[in-house]
Amino acid sequence: MRQRVVRGAAHAEAFGGEGPGWVPAGRPLPASPQQAGDFGLVWLDEMEAADMIGQALAGAGR
């Protein structure tokens, strides 16, 4: 099982433009922002993630 790291055009602009990546199976989820960066991921807390999802959904309805 792999976890997909989704990076669309808006994320590429905001976070550096690297292509899609994968978190290999068996690797634990990051427990800190530092670990997330080491894995090539972006750390988001629940409220930041919910806000990003809300903005994406609101933009999709236009």
Secondary structure, 3 states (H helix, E strand, C coil): CCEEECCCHHHHHHHCCCCCEEECCCCCCCCCHHHHHHCCCCCCCHHHHHHHHHHHHHHHCC
